[in-house]
Amino acid sequence: MQLTLRVQPTEMITSGWFDLTATGASFVTNREKDPFFTKSFAERASQAGVEVRLDVFPEMLHSFQMMAGRAPEAEDAIRRFAESVRPKLGLQGERTRVAQ
């Protein structure tokens, strides 16, 4: 007998089906109301003891970071991510460079 679950992967993460204690630090950039990913992931991960940073960008589209070079919000999101990750990679002294 084969059991098929008709659940979206994001539902599995946000509903509690996924054990977040084994995940590493998470950096989440999100628009205010994103149908593909909700703040509940960040909340659940934080409750599980995972280091989480959630930056919300109101009025942006899903995957707005792909507009880097055309939207200042996209460049800001990428800069924030780089600043968050840099110390974890041992690159504290490096500066973020944005391609022109």
Backbone torsions as a table, in degrees:
resi	resn	phi	psi	omega
1	MET	NA	132.5	178.8
2	GLN	-107.6	132.2	179.0
3	LEU	-105.4	123.7	179.2
4	THR	-112.9	124.1	176.6
5	LEU	-96.9	129.2	178.3
6	ARG	-102.7	72.4	-178.0
7	VAL	-130.2	135.7	176.8
8	GLN	-69.6	145.1	178.5
9	PRO	-54.1	-37.5	179.9
10	THR	-66.4	-32.5	176.5
11	GLU	-65.3	-37.9	179.4
12	MET	-62.1	-41.0	-178.5
13	ILE	-70.5	-47.1	-172.7
14	THR	-82.1	-18.7	-176.0
15	SER	-89.4	-9.6	179.5
16	GLY	104.9	3.6	179.5
17	TRP	-78.0	-14.7	-173.0
18	PHE	-113.2	128.9	-179.7
19	ASP	-79.6	109.5	-176.6
20	LEU	-86.4	-6.1	-176.8
21	THR	-66.5	-21.5	-178.3
22	ALA	-92.0	-2.3	-179.4
23	THR	-84.0	156.5	177.3
24	GLY	-85.1	-174.5	178.2
25	ALA	-55.8	142.5	-177.4
26	SER	-123.4	138.3	173.5
27	PHE	-118.9	117.9	-176.2
28	VAL	-117.6	122.0	169.3
29	THR	-109.4	136.1	-172.2
30	ASN	-149.0	150.4	169.5
31	ARG	-78.8	170.4	-172.9
32	GLU	-61.4	-45.6	179.8
33	LYS	-129.6	89.1	-177.3
34	ASP	-101.3	120.7	-178.1
35	PRO	-68.5	-17.6	-177.2
36	PHE	-92.4	-18.9	-176.5
37	PHE	-156.4	131.1	-176.0
38	THR	-114.9	169.0	178.4
39	LYS	-65.1	-16.7	-177.0
40	SER	-63.2	-27.5	175.1
41	PHE	-61.0	-49.6	-179.2
42	ALA	-62.0	-40.9	179.4
43	GLU	-64.5	-45.5	-179.9
44	ARG	-65.9	-41.3	179.7
45	ALA	-63.1	-42.8	178.5
46	SER	-61.6	-43.5	178.1
47	GLN	-63.9	-27.0	178.8
48	ALA	-83.7	0.5	177.8
49	GLY	91.1	10.3	179.2
50	VAL	-85.4	137.3	175.6
51	GLU	-69.3	123.0	-176.8
52	VAL	-132.9	138.1	169.9
53	ARG	-123.3	126.4	-180.0
54	LEU	-119.4	117.5	175.8
55	ASP	-112.6	121.3	-178.5
56	VAL	-104.3	132.1	180.0
57	PHE	-116.3	94.6	-180.0
58	PRO	-60.4	150.3	174.8
59	GLU	67.6	10.3	176.7
60	MET	-94.6	159.2	177.3
61	LEU	-85.7	161.1	173.1
62	HIS	-58.8	136.8	-177.5
63	SER	58.8	36.5	-179.6
64	PHE	-62.2	-20.0	-179.1
65	GLN	-61.6	-20.7	178.7
66	MET	-71.2	-7.1	179.1
67	MET	-92.5	16.9	178.3
68	ALA	-56.4	136.6	-176.2
69	GLY	93.6	-13.0	179.4
70	ARG	-126.6	-23.3	-179.6
71	ALA	-129.7	123.3	-179.2
72	PRO	-60.8	-29.4	179.1
73	GLU	-65.2	-36.6	178.6
74	ALA	-65.8	-44.4	178.5
75	GLU	-64.7	-37.3	177.6
76	ASP	-63.8	-43.3	179.4
77	ALA	-62.5	-42.4	179.7
78	ILE	-67.7	-40.2	177.1
79	ARG	-61.3	-44.7	179.4
80	ARG	-61.3	-41.3	178.0
81	PHE	-61.7	-47.4	-179.8
82	ALA	-59.8	-42.6	179.2
83	GLU	-65.4	-31.3	179.1
84	SER	-75.3	-37.6	-175.3
85	VAL	-83.1	-33.1	-174.8
86	ARG	-49.2	-50.3	-179.6
87	PRO	-64.4	-31.0	179.6
88	LYS	-69.7	-21.9	178.0
89	LEU	-98.3	4.2	-180.0
90	GLY	75.4	28.2	-177.3
91	LEU	-114.3	42.8	-175.6
92	GLN	-58.3	-34.8	-175.0
93	GLY	-83.5	-11.5	-177.8
94	GLU	-75.5	151.9	176.5
95	ARG	-107.5	149.0	176.4
96	THR	-74.0	130.1	177.1
97	ARG	-112.7	126.3	178.2
98	VAL	-102.9	126.7	-179.6
99	ALA	-64.2	140.9	178.2
100	GLN	-99.3	NA	NA
